[in-house]
Amino acid sequence: MAQPHLSNAKAKFTKDVFASNGAVPVEYQASAWLRIDNGWDEANRRPIEMTPEQKAKVDEVAKLLLASNIQLQVTVKERTGNDPSGWPVALRVNLFPNNPTPRKQESAW
């Protein structure tokens, strides 16, 4: 299998996740945001905001994803043991590009 374009080997769920609730399948929503990593603002406990130039680059990439109908295929595996090829798949989901919504103009005030 080819190397994935994006990955994170230490993802953790913030709550118990179940495939079904009795006989009823449980559905989840998956979302992703493109961003440029500018580091972490410790004082405000959040990522440092992107510059207007960075936001424009991210918007350009999002438009390219939409125009090219590029989807992001996500696989989440449970880490069991040391061999990633043996880790069981917990979730597979495709993320589809959305039509971009215009960014709100920054207030001059």
Buried (B, 14 or more C-beta within 10 A) or exposed (E): EEEEEEEEEEEEEEEEEEEEEEEEEEEEEEEEEEEBEEEEEEEEEEEEEBEEEBBEBBBEEBEEBBEEEEEBEBEBBEEEEEEEEEBEEBBEEEBEBEEEEEEEEEEEE
